[in-house]
């Protein structure tokens, strides 16, 4: 069914009748297509479902293009990012084209689905802005971090699950909670992997988030656990290029304080709630997607 989504995206790109856009689209990494998988698993493979899945993936792709520019990221899944290949202006405009085409196609699906996904994109954009603002200081407020990752990552996943339910006439509330939990846990696991995995596996430098000014959940918990002098040292390392000794100190302190396990267990609780919700709906395939989320290593 994912092949049908890929073909629909290619058709939408073809509709634009622009050689440069087609060339740029071919350079974009496909990714996990997690949002499309959710929609297809919930709603099947009718034309409206495939179109919705395609639109959501185009919107997600647009957000990643803008994200790479904001973060000065020059790789995406171990390959050069579009901004690295063609510059920030081209990457931003390609993102705008994907957003615009996606919204245009939403109008041909369903007013309720269009409202749900459009609202998620508003939240996503607010989350991006919050992420940029937070990177300018060492954030120690967990609630602000959680709100940001809900908006930036989970809102579109929540809307994807809700849109799938709407398209097939299911009650969207349980599915949206499932999608929300999945999205928050997905980002929390991503933030943990940035610390625990090597650069080759990640496709980007390890501890890159902290060097970019992002104070993710493990760092918030680490700061709470440290003594005064160590708190000052952690703050001094924020948003700077870290030496190997500095990276090793952060990782050692995280191991000593158990903050990685603490963060992981919070993500696991969200996934367990999502699994319980889907089991109650008889949606074993969605439960399997949630299980894979918490067990992934990249």
BELMOMO-V466688 format. One record per backbone hydrogen bond with DSSP energy under -1.0 kcal/mol. NH is the residue of the N-H (numbers start at 0). CO is the residue of the C=O. If there is no record, write none. Layout:
nh=NH co=CO
nh=NH co=CO
This chain:
nh=4 co=0
nh=5 co=1
nh=6 co=2
nh=7 co=3
nh=8 co=4
nh=9 co=5
nh=10 co=6
nh=11 co=7
nh=12 co=8
nh=13 co=9
nh=14 co=10
nh=15 co=12
nh=16 co=13
nh=21 co=17
nh=22 co=18
nh=23 co=19
nh=24 co=20
nh=25 co=21
nh=26 co=23
nh=27 co=24
nh=36 co=32
nh=37 co=33
nh=38 co=34
nh=39 co=35
nh=40 co=36
nh=41 co=37
nh=42 co=38
nh=43 co=39
nh=49 co=45
nh=50 co=46
nh=51 co=47
nh=52 co=48
nh=53 co=49
nh=54 co=50
nh=55 co=51
nh=56 co=52
nh=57 co=53
nh=58 co=54
nh=59 co=55
nh=60 co=56
nh=61 co=57
nh=62 co=58
nh=63 co=59
nh=64 co=60
nh=65 co=61
nh=66 co=62
nh=67 co=63
nh=68 co=64
nh=69 co=65
nh=70 co=66
nh=72 co=67
nh=75 co=78
nh=78 co=75
nh=80 co=73
nh=84 co=80
nh=85 co=81
nh=86 co=82
nh=90 co=86
nh=91 co=87
nh=92 co=88
nh=93 co=89
nh=94 co=90
nh=95 co=91
nh=96 co=92
nh=97 co=93
nh=98 co=94
nh=99 co=95
nh=100 co=96
nh=101 co=97
nh=102 co=98
nh=103 co=99
nh=104 co=100
nh=105 co=101
nh=106 co=102
nh=107 co=104
nh=108 co=105
nh=109 co=105
nh=113 co=109
nh=114 co=110
nh=115 co=111
nh=116 co=112
nh=117 co=113
nh=118 co=114
nh=119 co=115
nh=120 co=116
nh=121 co=117
nh=122 co=118
nh=123 co=119
nh=124 co=120
nh=125 co=121
nh=126 co=122
nh=127 co=123
nh=128 co=124
nh=129 co=125
nh=130 co=126
nh=131 co=127
nh=132 co=128
nh=133 co=129
nh=134 co=130
nh=135 co=132
nh=136 co=133
nh=138 co=136
nh=144 co=140
nh=145 co=141
nh=146 co=142
nh=147 co=143
nh=148 co=144
nh=149 co=145
nh=150 co=146
nh=151 co=147
nh=152 co=148
nh=153 co=148
nh=154 co=149
nh=157 co=153
nh=158 co=154
nh=159 co=155
nh=160 co=156
nh=161 co=157
nh=162 co=158
nh=163 co=159
nh=164 co=160
nh=165 co=161
nh=166 co=162
nh=167 co=163
nh=169 co=164
nh=175 co=171
nh=176 co=172
nh=177 co=173
nh=178 co=174
nh=179 co=175
nh=180 co=176
nh=181 co=177
nh=182 co=178
nh=183 co=179
nh=184 co=180
nh=185 co=181
nh=186 co=182
nh=187 co=183
nh=188 co=184
nh=189 co=185
nh=190 co=186
nh=191 co=187
nh=192 co=188
nh=193 co=189
nh=194 co=191
nh=195 co=191
nh=196 co=192
nh=201 co=197
nh=202 co=198
nh=206 co=193
nh=207 co=204
nh=210 co=206
nh=211 co=207
nh=212 co=209
nh=213 co=208
nh=219 co=215
nh=220 co=216
nh=221 co=217
nh=222 co=218
nh=223 co=219
nh=224 co=220
nh=225 co=221
nh=230 co=226
nh=231 co=227
nh=232 co=228
nh=233 co=229
nh=234 co=230
nh=235 co=231
nh=236 co=232
nh=238 co=209
nh=239 co=236
nh=246 co=242
nh=247 co=243
nh=248 co=244
nh=249 co=245
nh=250 co=246
nh=251 co=247
nh=252 co=248
nh=253 co=249
nh=254 co=250
nh=255 co=251
nh=256 co=252
nh=257 co=253
nh=258 co=253
nh=261 co=257
nh=262 co=258
nh=263 co=259
nh=264 co=260
nh=265 co=261
nh=266 co=262
nh=267 co=263
nh=268 co=264
nh=269 co=265
nh=270 co=266
nh=271 co=267
nh=272 co=268
nh=273 co=269
nh=274 co=270
nh=275 co=271
nh=276 co=272
nh=277 co=273
nh=278 co=274
nh=279 co=275
nh=281 co=278
nh=282 co=277
nh=286 co=282
nh=287 co=283
nh=288 co=284
nh=289 co=285
nh=290 co=286
nh=291 co=287
nh=292 co=288
nh=293 co=289
nh=294 co=290
